[in-house]
């Protein structure tokens, strides 16, 4: 019998990257989205979502469609700022000689060991989370003032954000652990290739830094997807 082949990993870039870091086999099919949502959303949040969906439409009286150029510029600005925060983090700076650090600083800033990178990844995750959340809130405010239909969409998005927040945190928390496996694999491969000699750290840290940078950019895109959806709704309303 022909041996089963490893399934192609589909979906967002972040999923493909994490699957590569873990060297994981991915199931060829996944449960329907509705089934997964039923497992992720708690019953209290289900009631809140049902209340929004079944509620009366907001009172008319909203203004006419207006241009969304300001929102488009803000979305672009936020992504650029968050991408710059990732690129400028000290996790991606090659080690350079400097004045001798204190013992405590050296222990916490050892860029040749994974705890340093894990701590920087967690800090950057918090930065991405806060920036994406502020943008999403701004766009919901804009939808609320645009039309009754978009006001209801904003309310649904707010409920869904709260309902899926814990699941989202749980899933994204797996990224540092998988990067840790990638870190160890690259280090072991470098030591094996060096034989009796010790490999230069930058020879294998640079590929790891690239992987970590790519993973954070991919996570940024995932976190901004809801905002892009709200922006698309505003664009559609402006063109009506």
C-alpha positions as CSV (number, residue, x, y, z in Angstrom):
1,X,0.0,0.0,0.0
2,X,1.2,3.5,-0.8
3,X,2.3,5.3,2.4
4,X,0.0,8.3,3.3
5,X,1.4,11.6,2.3
6,X,1.6,14.6,4.5
7,X,-1.3,16.9,4.0
8,X,-0.7,20.3,2.5
9,X,-1.1,23.0,5.1
10,X,-3.6,25.6,4.0
11,X,-5.0,28.7,5.6
12,X,-3.4,31.9,6.9
13,X,0.4,32.4,6.7
14,X,0.7,32.1,10.5
15,X,-0.8,28.6,10.4
16,X,1.6,27.5,7.7
17,X,4.6,29.0,9.5
18,X,3.7,27.4,12.9
19,X,3.1,24.0,11.2
20,X,6.6,24.3,9.7
21,X,8.2,25.1,13.0
22,X,6.5,22.1,14.6
23,X,7.1,19.9,11.7
24,X,3.5,18.8,12.2
25,X,1.2,16.6,10.1
26,X,-2.0,18.5,9.5
27,X,-5.4,16.8,9.1
28,X,-6.6,17.1,5.5
29,X,-10.0,18.3,6.6
30,X,-11.2,20.4,9.5
31,X,-14.6,20.6,11.2
32,X,-17.0,23.2,9.8
33,X,-16.6,26.7,11.2
34,X,-20.0,26.6,12.8
35,X,-19.1,23.4,14.8
36,X,-15.9,25.0,16.0
37,X,-17.6,28.2,17.0
38,X,-20.1,26.3,19.0
39,X,-17.2,24.8,21.0
40,X,-15.4,28.1,21.5
41,X,-18.3,30.4,22.5
42,X,-19.6,30.0,26.0
43,X,-23.3,29.9,26.7
44,X,-23.3,33.4,28.3
45,X,-21.7,34.9,25.2
46,X,-24.1,32.9,23.0
47,X,-27.0,34.7,24.8
48,X,-25.4,38.0,24.2
49,X,-24.9,37.3,20.5
50,X,-28.5,36.1,20.2
51,X,-29.7,39.3,21.9
52,X,-27.8,41.5,19.4
53,X,-29.0,39.4,16.4
54,X,-32.6,39.4,17.5
55,X,-32.7,43.0,18.7
56,X,-34.7,45.7,17.0
57,X,-32.9,47.8,14.4
58,X,-31.4,51.1,15.6
59,X,-33.5,54.2,15.2
60,X,-33.0,55.8,11.8
61,X,-31.5,59.2,11.5
62,X,-27.9,58.5,10.6
63,X,-26.1,60.7,8.2
64,X,-25.5,60.0,4.5
65,X,-22.6,57.9,3.5
66,X,-19.3,59.7,3.9
67,X,-15.8,59.0,2.5
68,X,-13.7,56.5,4.5
69,X,-10.3,57.9,3.6
70,X,-9.5,58.7,7.2
71,X,-10.2,55.2,8.3
72,X,-8.2,53.7,5.4
73,X,-5.2,55.9,6.3
74,X,-5.5,54.9,10.0
75,X,-5.6,51.2,9.2
76,X,-2.4,51.6,7.1
77,X,-0.8,53.8,9.8
78,X,-1.5,51.2,12.5
79,X,-0.1,48.3,10.5
80,X,3.0,50.3,9.6
81,X,3.6,51.3,13.2
82,X,3.1,47.8,14.5
83,X,5.3,46.3,11.8
84,X,8.0,48.9,12.7
85,X,7.6,48.0,16.4
86,X,8.4,44.4,15.5
87,X,11.3,45.2,13.2
88,X,12.8,47.6,15.8
89,X,12.6,45.2,18.7
90,X,16.0,44.3,20.3
91,X,15.2,40.6,19.6
92,X,16.2,41.2,16.0
93,X,19.4,43.1,16.7
94,X,22.5,41.1,16.1
95,X,24.7,40.8,19.2
96,X,27.3,43.5,19.3
97,X,30.1,44.2,21.8
98,X,29.2,46.9,24.4
99,X,30.0,47.9,27.9
100,X,29.9,44.9,30.3
101,X,26.4,44.4,31.6
102,X,25.6,43.6,35.2
103,X,25.1,40.0,36.1
104,X,21.4,40.3,36.4
105,X,21.1,42.1,33.1
106,X,23.2,39.5,31.4
107,X,21.0,36.7,32.8
108,X,17.8,38.3,31.5
109,X,19.2,39.5,28.2
110,X,21.1,36.4,27.0
111,X,20.2,36.4,23.3
112,X,21.8,33.0,22.8
113,X,19.2,31.3,24.8
114,X,15.5,31.0,24.1
115,X,14.0,32.6,27.2
116,X,15.2,36.0,25.9
117,X,13.3,35.5,22.6
118,X,10.2,34.1,24.3
119,X,10.0,37.2,26.6
120,X,10.4,39.5,23.6
121,X,7.7,37.6,21.6
122,X,5.3,37.9,24.5
123,X,6.0,41.7,24.8
124,X,5.4,42.1,21.1
125,X,2.2,40.1,21.3
126,X,0.9,42.5,23.9
127,X,1.8,45.4,21.6
128,X,0.0,43.9,18.6
129,X,-3.1,43.0,20.7
130,X,-3.4,46.6,22.1
131,X,-2.9,48.2,18.7
132,X,-5.3,46.0,16.9
133,X,-7.9,46.4,19.6
134,X,-7.8,50.2,19.5
135,X,-8.2,50.2,15.7
136,X,-11.1,47.8,15.9
137,X,-12.8,50.0,18.5
138,X,-12.3,53.1,16.4
139,X,-13.9,51.4,13.3
140,X,-16.8,50.1,15.4
141,X,-17.5,53.7,16.5
142,X,-17.4,54.8,12.9
143,X,-19.8,52.1,11.9
144,X,-22.2,53.0,14.7
145,X,-22.6,56.5,13.3
146,X,-22.8,55.4,9.7
147,X,-26.1,53.6,9.4
148,X,-28.6,51.4,11.3
149,X,-27.3,48.3,9.6
150,X,-23.7,49.0,10.2
151,X,-24.5,50.0,13.8
152,X,-25.8,46.4,14.3
153,X,-22.7,45.0,12.7
154,X,-20.6,46.9,15.1
155,X,-22.6,45.5,18.0
156,X,-22.2,42.0,16.7
157,X,-18.4,42.5,16.3
158,X,-18.1,43.7,19.8
159,X,-19.9,40.6,21.2
160,X,-17.8,38.3,19.0
161,X,-14.6,40.0,20.1
162,X,-15.5,39.3,23.8
163,X,-16.7,35.8,23.0
164,X,-13.6,34.7,21.2
165,X,-11.0,36.6,23.2
166,X,-10.0,33.7,25.5
167,X,-9.9,31.2,22.7
168,X,-7.8,33.6,20.6
169,X,-5.3,34.1,23.5
170,X,-5.0,30.4,24.0
171,X,-4.3,29.7,20.3
172,X,-1.8,32.5,19.9
173,X,0.0,31.5,23.1
174,X,1.1,28.4,21.2
175,X,3.3,30.4,18.9
176,X,6.2,31.0,21.4
177,X,6.3,27.3,22.3
178,X,6.6,26.3,18.7
179,X,9.2,28.9,18.1
180,X,11.1,27.3,21.0
181,X,11.2,24.0,19.2
182,X,12.4,25.8,16.1
183,X,15.2,27.5,18.1
184,X,16.4,24.2,19.6
185,X,16.3,22.4,16.2
186,X,18.4,25.1,14.6
187,X,20.9,25.1,17.5
188,X,21.2,21.3,17.5
189,X,21.7,21.3,13.7
190,X,24.4,23.9,14.0
191,X,26.3,22.0,16.7
192,X,26.0,18.8,14.7
193,X,27.4,20.5,11.6
194,X,30.2,22.1,13.5
195,X,31.4,18.7,14.9
196,X,34.0,19.2,17.7
197,X,34.0,23.0,17.2
198,X,31.5,25.4,18.6
199,X,29.3,27.1,15.9
200,X,29.2,30.8,15.8
201,X,25.8,31.8,17.4
202,X,24.9,34.2,14.6
203,X,25.2,31.5,12.0
204,X,22.0,29.9,13.3
205,X,20.4,32.8,15.3
206,X,19.9,34.9,12.1
207,X,17.7,32.2,10.5
208,X,15.8,32.0,13.8
209,X,15.3,35.7,14.0
210,X,13.9,35.7,10.4
211,X,11.5,33.0,11.4
212,X,10.4,34.9,14.5
213,X,10.0,38.1,12.6
214,X,7.9,36.4,9.9
215,X,5.7,34.8,12.5
216,X,5.0,38.1,14.2
217,X,4.1,39.8,10.9
218,X,1.8,36.9,10.1
219,X,0.2,37.2,13.6
220,X,-0.2,40.9,13.0
221,X,-2.2,40.2,9.8
222,X,-4.4,37.7,11.7
223,X,-5.1,40.3,14.5
224,X,-5.9,43.0,11.9
225,X,-8.4,40.8,9.9
226,X,-11.5,41.9,11.9
227,X,-10.5,45.6,11.4
228,X,-10.1,45.0,7.7
229,X,-13.6,43.4,7.6
230,X,-15.1,46.4,9.4
231,X,-13.3,48.7,7.0
232,X,-14.7,46.8,4.0
233,X,-18.2,47.3,5.4
234,X,-17.5,51.0,5.6
235,X,-16.3,51.1,2.0
236,X,-19.3,49.3,0.8
237,X,-21.6,51.7,2.6
238,X,-19.7,54.7,1.2
239,X,-20.2,53.4,-2.4
240,X,-23.9,52.8,-2.0
